[in-house]
């Protein structure tokens, strides 16, 4: 008996088998159903497959479309697995690495679509119930040119949007605001490619809600003293302003400024933005190229700039490096290390007792006032600048001095700058 091979039916049966295997592997935990929403966007392949089958059927090639669909199903299965193969396939299919919590996908999904006409602003507000554990502010769309986020403390959770077109709109544009399955907030790019948006978001949530920020341009303002989790690692050109953060603060941006009240440990890095902090309980680190740095108090600090000025009120231990910026330190209790190229250095009250400190400058002037608690043995040197040590007890060295018991060491050197060390 002769058996006729019907390839189109075989391929359809094979597709059904692959889908069944996918579901079976998902039920056993081999594949993650959380990737399924990202795969749904490929649904037009069904239309392509059907079209190819209809066109090629008369040429006895009606199975070609089904073969392509089978290949996609196999790739989708691999992409839903963990490991290097799954990660590589997800990159090939332009899928994100993190899966979705599929079990709560449909019940918590909410979309608000705004239609814009020229010179029109849309405002929308809603309550978030239940209160989310985590909110992700994702403003990385290239069409969101500026985002302003205001964060407030509250026992309940609510959010308000103000959306404003920044560029000329021909006809209408759409922007979808999605509060999705895991109570995070995402922004979809406007449908019209020529519609740039400016967004203002005001959100009230309890401190138990962790806030993660992602975006390329904008600012964040935290109105109340905040104890909850904050993640700024996904920002590029952003500024941050906060009253007080009873936690560690880490922030890196290209051109944004930072103005915060206080933090436990603070690590801040910016390109051209200014840095201002009231104080850090423990350690403080600030790096900027052309921005200035103002810090009131901290125990241990490292500050580096290229051309920005530096002003510090009170510190235990300080290390400062700058090229052309001026340095002003009102009070130092322990060790200090300050170096500039052309900036002036002024230390209002130096009270170290048993540490080794150093100040160096090429063309900048140096002025140091010794506090009553200081115990210093110092040495000054300048190639062409003047040295003023009037009123201090001198050592055998030409420009050496001793103050108090002389337990600590202070070395000051310049090339052409003047040096002045006086008792406060």
RODO-2510 file (C-alpha; in nm, 4 decimals, decimal comma):
residues 424
     n   res          X          Y          Z
     1     x     0,0000     0,0000     0,0000
     2     x     0,1331     0,3426    -0,0994
     3     x     0,1223     0,6242     0,1565
     4     x     0,1116     0,9788     0,0290
     5     x     0,3176     1,2234     0,2325
     6     x     0,1125     1,5391     0,2993
     7     x     0,3784     1,7884     0,4088
     8     x     0,1382     2,0780     0,4837
     9     x    -0,0563     1,8630     0,7278
    10     x     0,2667     1,7300     0,8795
    11     x     0,3893     2,0856     0,9405
    12     x     0,0586     2,1921     1,0966
    13     x     0,0739     1,8889     1,3232
    14     x     0,4346     1,9690     1,4106
    15     x     0,3367     2,3261     1,5051
    16     x     0,0665     2,1912     1,7362
    17     x     0,3243     1,9566     1,8937
    18     x     0,5710     2,2434     1,9513
    19     x     0,3001     2,4559     2,1145
    20     x     0,2059     2,1610     2,3357
    21     x     0,5700     2,1059     2,4297
    22     x     0,6017     2,4780     2,5155
    23     x     0,3030     2,4578     2,7509
    24     x     0,4343     2,1340     2,9042
    25     x     0,7796     2,2814     2,9633
    26     x     0,6157     2,5901     3,1145
    27     x     0,4120     2,3787     3,3560
    28     x     0,7281     2,1958     3,4639
    29     x     0,9271     2,5196     3,5049
    30     x     1,1722     2,4662     3,2179
    31     x     1,0435     2,7683     3,0243
    32     x     0,9143     3,0889     3,1791
    33     x     0,5649     3,1966     3,0737
    34     x     0,6664     3,5497     3,1727
    35     x     0,8202     3,5956     2,8270
    36     x     0,4937     3,5104     2,6507
    37     x     0,3616     3,8727     2,6405
    38     x     0,6767     3,9768     2,4525
    39     x     0,6217     3,6957     2,1998
    40     x     0,2627     3,7987     2,1285
    41     x     0,3914     4,0970     1,9296
    42     x     0,4974     3,8494     1,6575
    43     x     0,1352     3,7501     1,5888
    44     x     0,1486     3,8918     1,2299
    45     x     0,3563     3,5829     1,1448
    46     x     0,0288     3,3899     1,1413
    47     x    -0,0951     3,6128     0,8570
    48     x     0,2366     3,5775     0,6728
    49     x     0,2259     3,1986     0,7130
    50     x    -0,1306     3,1757     0,5850
    51     x    -0,0504     3,3968     0,2880
    52     x     0,2518     3,1895     0,1884
    53     x     0,0502     2,8673     0,2149
    54     x    -0,2198     3,0085    -0,0158
    55     x     0,0292     3,1379    -0,2731
    56     x     0,2535     2,8321    -0,2810
    57     x    -0,0170     2,5655    -0,2515
    58     x    -0,0543     2,5279    -0,6289
    59     x     0,3211     2,4732    -0,6536
    60     x     0,3077     2,1964    -0,3927
    61     x     0,5105     2,4188    -0,1593
    62     x     0,2289     2,5077     0,0786
    63     x     0,4349     2,3873     0,3720
    64     x     0,6977     2,6654     0,3419
    65     x     0,5003     2,9108     0,5550
    66     x     0,4398     2,6453     0,8193
    67     x     0,8128     2,5702     0,8292
    68     x     0,8879     2,9365     0,8992
    69     x     0,6277     2,9395     1,1756
    70     x     0,7749     2,6204     1,3239
    71     x     1,1205     2,7822     1,3314
    72     x     0,9718     3,0789     1,5165
    73     x     0,7998     2,8498     1,7704
    74     x     1,1299     2,6721     1,8379
    75     x     1,3092     3,0058     1,8837
    76     x     1,0284     3,1261     2,1138
    77     x     1,0687     2,8137     2,3263
    78     x     1,4456     2,8647     2,3554
    79     x     1,3977     3,2363     2,4324
    80     x     1,1742     3,1447     2,7261
    81     x     1,4481     2,9437     2,8952
    82     x     1,7314     3,0596     3,1193
    83     x     2,0961     3,0263     3,0325
    84     x     2,3205     3,1571     2,7518
    85     x     2,1075     3,0078     2,4703
    86     x     1,7919     3,1755     2,5994
    87     x     1,9698     3,5068     2,6498
    88     x     2,1169     3,5037     2,2986
    89     x     1,7797     3,4163     2,1432
    90     x     1,6078     3,6961     2,3377
    91     x     1,8590     3,9431     2,1971
    92     x     1,7926     3,8083     1,8464
    93     x     1,4168     3,8544     1,8919
    94     x     1,4629     4,1996     2,0567
    95     x     1,3107     4,0758     2,3845
    96     x     1,4052     4,2126     2,7293
    97     x     1,5970     3,9937     2,9717
    98     x     1,3497     4,0184     3,2587
    99     x     1,0295     3,8106     3,2370
   100     x     0,6807     3,9309     3,3295
   101     x     0,4820     3,8011     3,6251
   102     x     0,2299     3,6356     3,3962
   103     x    -0,0017     3,5156     3,6725
   104     x    -0,0996     3,8738     3,7514
   105     x    -0,0591     4,0151     3,4008
   106     x    -0,4241     4,0546     3,3074
   107     x    -0,5756     4,1422     3,6428
   108     x    -0,3543     4,4436     3,7150
   109     x    -0,2980     4,5922     3,3713
   110     x    -0,4267     4,9407     3,3011
   111     x    -0,3595     5,1685     3,0037
   112     x    -0,4423     5,5352     2,9571
   113     x    -0,4087     5,6686     2,6019
   114     x    -0,3984     6,0429     2,5461
   115     x    -0,4725     6,2031     2,2100
   116     x    -0,2943     6,5330     2,1550
   117     x    -0,3604     6,8232     1,9280
   118     x    -0,1201     7,1188     1,8860
   119     x    -0,0513     7,3304     2,1982
   120     x    -0,2617     7,1077     2,4216
   121     x    -0,1828     6,9753     2,7698
   122     x    -0,3396     6,6609     2,9137
   123     x    -0,3824     6,6000     3,2867
   124     x    -0,4768     6,2677     3,4364
   125     x    -0,4755     6,1322     3,7916
   126     x    -0,5543     5,7979     3,9498
   127     x    -0,5217     5,6076     4,2762
   128     x    -0,2943     5,3062     4,2951
   129     x    -0,4787     5,0329     4,4821
   130     x    -0,3332     4,8178     4,6231
   131     x    -0,0302     5,0211     4,7267
   132     x     0,2599     4,9050     4,5068
   133     x     0,5762     4,7594     4,6545
   134     x     0,7875     4,8884     4,3671
   135     x     0,7366     5,1604     4,1069
   136     x     0,9612     5,1907     3,8021
   137     x     0,9614     5,5308     3,6337
   138     x     1,0798     5,4437     3,2854
   139     x     1,1230     5,7593     3,0767
   140     x     1,3855     5,6307     2,8367
   141     x     1,1724     5,6869     2,5257
   142     x     1,3529     5,9226     2,2842
   143     x     1,0217     6,1123     2,2474
   144     x     1,0170     6,2122     2,6147
   145     x     1,2468     6,5133     2,6011
   146     x     1,1979     6,6269     2,9597
   147     x     1,0456     6,4589     3,2635
   148     x     0,9868     6,6204     3,6027
   149     x     0,9054     6,3822     3,8890
   150     x     0,7851     6,4951     4,2322
   151     x     0,7894     6,2296     4,5052
   152     x     0,5898     6,2753     4,8266
   153     x     0,5246     6,0607     5,1340
   154     x     0,1702     5,9393     5,1968
   155     x    -0,0130     5,6471     5,3562
   156     x    -0,2090     5,5957     5,0332
   157     x    -0,0795     5,5862     4,6773
   158     x    -0,1799     5,8147     4,3929
   159     x    -0,0278     5,9529     4,0764
   160     x    -0,0938     6,2552     3,8574
   161     x     0,0348     6,3215     3,5063
   162     x     0,0699     6,6490     3,3175
   163     x     0,1704     6,5799     2,9577
   164     x     0,2694     6,8648     2,7274
   165     x     0,3791     6,8536     2,3603
   166     x     0,7184     7,0166     2,3057
   167     x     0,7297     7,0039     1,9283
   168     x     0,4836     7,0917     1,6542
   169     x     0,2215     6,8249     1,6015
   170     x     0,0762     6,7637     1,2580
   171     x    -0,2738     6,6316     1,3194
   172     x    -0,2774     6,4202     1,6360
   173     x    -0,0275     6,2214     1,8395
   174     x    -0,0773     5,9538     2,1004
   175     x     0,1126     5,8723     2,4167
   176     x     0,0251     5,5648     2,6188
   177     x     0,0744     5,5777     2,9971
   178     x     0,0701     5,2264     3,1370
   179     x     0,0406     5,1217     3,4998
   180     x     0,1255     4,7611     3,4372
   181     x     0,1009     4,4183     3,5994
   182     x     0,3701     4,4635     3,8687
   183     x     0,2508     4,8133     3,9684
   184     x     0,5347     4,9818     3,7845
   185     x     0,4977     5,2834     3,5594
   186     x     0,6193     5,2774     3,2016
   187     x     0,5931     5,5166     2,9091
   188     x     0,5429     5,4187     2,5496
   189     x     0,6793     5,6271     2,2668
   190     x     0,4241     5,8507     2,0898
   191     x     0,2871     5,7054     1,7692
   192     x     0,3743     6,0202     1,5749
   193     x     0,7524     6,0308     1,5265
   194     x     0,7554     6,4125     1,5228
   195     x     0,5810     6,4544     1,8593
   196     x     0,8170     6,5228     2,1493
   197     x     0,6674     6,5305     2,4977
   198     x     0,7375     6,7013     2,8287
   199     x     0,5938     6,5113     3,1268
   200     x     0,5360     6,6172     3,4855
   201     x     0,4547     6,3400     3,7340
   202     x     0,3502     6,3917     4,0938
   203     x     0,3282     6,0738     4,2973
   204     x     0,2368     6,0069     4,6588
   205     x     0,3386     5,6712     4,8041
   206     x     0,4445     5,5266     5,1423
   207     x     0,8147     5,4993     5,2175
   208     x     0,7807     5,1224     5,1944
   209     x     0,7489     5,1610     4,8170
   210     x     1,0822     5,1298     4,6369
   211     x     1,1223     5,3777     4,3501
   212     x     1,3418     5,3014     4,0477
   213     x     1,4153     5,5750     3,7947
   214     x     1,5118     5,5282     3,4292
   215     x     1,5470     5,8073     3,1725
   216     x     1,7710     6,0354     2,9679
   217     x     1,6679     6,3931     3,0504
   218     x     1,4767     6,5513     3,3367
   219     x     1,4725     6,6155     3,7116
   220     x     1,3534     6,4492     4,0315
   221     x     1,2388     6,6293     4,3442
   222     x     1,1811     6,4467     4,6727
   223     x     0,9716     6,6781     4,8884
   224     x     0,9873     6,4982     5,2260
   225     x     1,2609     6,3303     5,4248
   226     x     1,2742     5,9872     5,2653
   227     x     1,3700     5,6540     5,4205
   228     x     1,2549     5,4177     5,1465
   229     x     1,4519     5,2586     4,8646
   230     x     1,5681     5,4784     4,5756
   231     x     1,7500     5,3594     4,2644
   232     x     1,8939     5,6227     4,0298
   233     x     2,1327     5,3982     3,8355
   234     x     1,9286     5,4133     3,5134
   235     x     1,9497     5,7927     3,4643
   236     x     2,1656     5,9916     3,2210
   237     x     2,1110     6,3716     3,2154
   238     x     1,9093     6,4125     3,5325
   239     x     1,9087     6,6456     3,8322
   240     x     1,8011     6,5451     4,1830
   241     x     1,6795     6,7616     4,4691
   242     x     1,5894     6,6165     4,8103
   243     x     1,5506     6,7416     5,1655
   244     x     1,6925     6,4548     5,3660
   245     x     1,7666     6,0917     5,2879
   246     x     1,8100     5,8673     5,5899
   247     x     1,9979     5,6144     5,3784
   248     x     2,2933     5,5835     5,1435
   249     x     2,2737     5,8021     4,8333
   250     x     2,4448     5,7079     4,5073
   251     x     2,3898     5,9172     4,1954
   252     x     2,5662     5,9450     3,8598
   253     x     2,4685     6,1795     3,5787
   254     x     2,6294     6,3558     3,2818
   255     x     2,5090     6,7144     3,3114
   256     x     2,2559     6,7181     3,5956
   257     x     2,2994     6,8878     3,9334
   258     x     2,2494     6,7376     4,2805
   259     x     2,1069     6,9224     4,5812
   260     x     2,0270     6,7050     4,8835
   261     x     1,9848     6,7737     5,2504
   262     x     2,1639     6,4819     5,4124
   263     x     2,2468     6,1149     5,3737
   264     x     2,4361     5,8413     5,5550
   265     x     2,6947     5,7798     5,2844
   266     x     2,6852     5,9864     4,9647
   267     x     2,8572     5,9054     4,6354
   268     x     2,7880     6,1610     4,3602
   269     x     2,9364     6,1914     4,0110
   270     x     2,8389     6,4463     3,7447
   271     x     2,9945     6,6031     3,4359
   272     x     2,8960     6,9677     3,4401
   273     x     2,6341     6,9822     3,7157
   274     x     2,6802     7,1426     4,0561
   275     x     2,6799     6,9340     4,3753
   276     x     2,5398     7,0552     4,7062
   277     x     2,4895     6,8488     5,0220
   278     x     2,4080     6,9580     5,3756
   279     x     2,5939     6,6696     5,5288
   280     x     2,6788     6,3006     5,5312
   281     x     2,6862     6,0967     5,8505
   282     x     2,9875     5,8952     5,7375
   283     x     3,1559     5,9120     5,3967
   284     x     3,1084     6,1605     5,1125
   285     x     3,2455     6,1352     4,7585
   286     x     3,1904     6,3967     4,4866
   287     x     3,3338     6,3998     4,1334
   288     x     3,2533     6,6718     3,8787
   289     x     3,4290     6,8233     3,5770
   290     x     3,3106     7,1826     3,5605
   291     x     3,0528     7,1956     3,8376
   292     x     3,1048     7,3388     4,1840
   293     x     3,0830     7,1410     4,5096
   294     x     2,9353     7,2723     4,8345
   295     x     2,9299     7,0426     5,1379
   296     x     2,8527     7,1431     5,4938
   297     x     2,9701     6,8527     5,7090
   298     x     3,0906     6,4924     5,6877
   299     x     3,3428     6,2655     5,8560
   300     x     3,5420     6,1412     5,5557
   301     x     3,5329     6,3061     5,2152
   302     x     3,6853     6,2844     4,8669
   303     x     3,6165     6,5693     4,6229
   304     x     3,7525     6,5908     4,2683
   305     x     3,6863     6,8647     4,0114
   306     x     3,8472     7,0061     3,6993
   307     x     3,7409     7,3705     3,7009
   308     x     3,4683     7,3914     3,9638
   309     x     3,5073     7,5674     4,2980
   310     x     3,4915     7,3689     4,6222
   311     x     3,3497     7,4891     4,9535
   312     x     3,3432     7,2728     5,2686
   313     x     3,2305     7,3884     5,6127
   314     x     3,3319     7,1116     5,8507
   315     x     3,5013     6,7771     5,8024
   316     x     3,6955     6,5153     5,9895
   317     x     3,9126     6,3946     5,7031
   318     x     3,9250     6,5491     5,3551
   319     x     4,0957     6,4757     5,0229
   320     x     4,0534     6,7365     4,7458
   321     x     4,1912     6,7432     4,3927
   322     x     4,1157     7,0222     4,1435
   323     x     4,2880     7,1879     3,8482
   324     x     4,1639     7,5453     3,8297
   325     x     3,8939     7,5641     4,0939
   326     x     3,9333     7,7513     4,4219
   327     x     3,9153     7,5538     4,7472
   328     x     3,7697     7,6837     5,0716
   329     x     3,7566     7,4616     5,3814
   330     x     3,6301     7,6242     5,6996
   331     x     3,7264     7,3519     5,9465
   332     x     3,9303     7,0287     5,9419
   333     x     3,9643     6,8020     6,2463
   334     x     4,1862     6,5263     6,1123
   335     x     4,3966     6,4654     5,8030
   336     x     4,3691     6,6692     5,4819
   337     x     4,5165     6,6360     5,1354
   338     x     4,4506     6,9260     4,8971
   339     x     4,6065     6,9813     4,5559
   340     x     4,5330     7,2372     4,2814
   341     x     4,7017     7,3644     3,9670
   342     x     4,5934     7,7279     3,9543
   343     x     4,3201     7,7539     4,2156
   344     x     4,3630     7,9262     4,5517
   345     x     4,3369     7,7248     4,8749
   346     x     4,2016     7,8606     5,2039
   347     x     4,1682     7,6577     5,5246
   348     x     3,9870     7,8546     5,7950
   349     x     4,0679     7,6349     6,0964
   350     x     4,3024     7,3371     6,0980
   351     x     4,2837     7,1330     6,4202
   352     x     4,4685     6,8100     6,3372
   353     x     4,6892     6,6637     6,6086
   354     x     4,8480     6,3349     6,5036
   355     x     4,8046     6,3035     6,1287
   356     x     5,0154     6,3764     5,8219
   357     x     4,8578     6,6357     5,5908
   358     x     4,9658     6,7915     5,2631
   359     x     4,8697     7,0967     5,0538
   360     x     5,0139     7,1622     4,7094
   361     x     4,9526     7,4180     4,4356
   362     x     5,1366     7,5370     4,1262
   363     x     5,0224     7,8967     4,0812
   364     x     4,7502     7,9283     4,3434
   365     x     4,7902     8,0982     4,6814
   366     x     4,7592     7,8970     5,0049
   367     x     4,6239     8,0332     5,3334
   368     x     4,5957     7,8168     5,6488
   369     x     4,4735     7,9190     5,9946
   370     x     4,5785     7,6907     6,2807
   371     x     4,3159     7,6254     6,5468
   372     x     4,3899     7,6168     6,9192
   373     x     4,3613     7,2366     6,9310
   374     x     4,6144     7,1812     6,6522
   375     x     4,9433     7,0066     6,7182
   376     x     5,1485     7,0521     6,4052
   377     x     5,5042     7,0490     6,2785
   378     x     5,5040     7,2106     5,9368
   379     x     5,7251     7,2703     5,6377
   380     x     5,6563     7,5236     5,3601
   381     x     5,8244     7,5628     5,0231
   382     x     5,7664     7,7910     4,7239
   383     x     5,9810     7,8498     4,4158
   384     x     5,8911     8,2138     4,3509
   385     x     5,6077     8,2908     4,5920
   386     x     5,6230     8,4623     4,9322
   387     x     5,5933     8,2665     5,2608
   388     x     5,4365     8,4247     5,5703
   389     x     5,4783     8,2407     5,9044
   390     x     5,4617     8,5419     6,1349
   391     x     5,3761     8,4693     6,4973
   392     x     5,4626     8,0979     6,4756
   393     x     5,7473     7,9204     6,6485
   394     x     6,0149     7,8449     6,3900
   395     x     6,2237     7,5313     6,3506
   396     x     6,5803     7,4971     6,2245
   397     x     6,4482     7,4656     5,8716
   398     x     6,4298     7,7888     5,6717
   399     x     6,0523     7,7707     5,6303
   400     x     5,9615     7,5271     5,9039
   401     x     5,7365     7,5910     6,2046
   402     x     5,5938     7,4123     6,5036
   403     x     5,2564     7,4668     6,6689
   404     x     5,1467     7,3007     6,9928
   405     x     5,3270     6,9731     7,0629
   406     x     5,4116     6,9208     6,6970
   407     x     5,2731     6,5661     6,6831
   408     x     5,1107     6,6021     6,3403
   409     x     5,2789     6,6906     6,0130
   410     x     5,1776     6,9552     5,7572
   411     x     5,3590     6,9984     5,4270
   412     x     5,2678     7,2990     5,2072
   413     x     5,4285     7,3569     4,8676
   414     x     5,3681     7,5889     4,5722
   415     x     5,5558     7,6874     4,2583
   416     x     5,4634     8,0529     4,2152
   417     x     5,1845     8,0960     4,4691
   418     x     5,2140     8,2696     4,8053
   419     x     5,1856     8,0747     5,1366
   420     x     5,0437     8,2104     5,4599
   421     x     5,0189     8,0054     5,7828
   422     x     4,8895     8,1943     6,0865
   423     x     4,7387     8,1201     6,4238
   424     x     4,3641     8,1614     6,4298
***
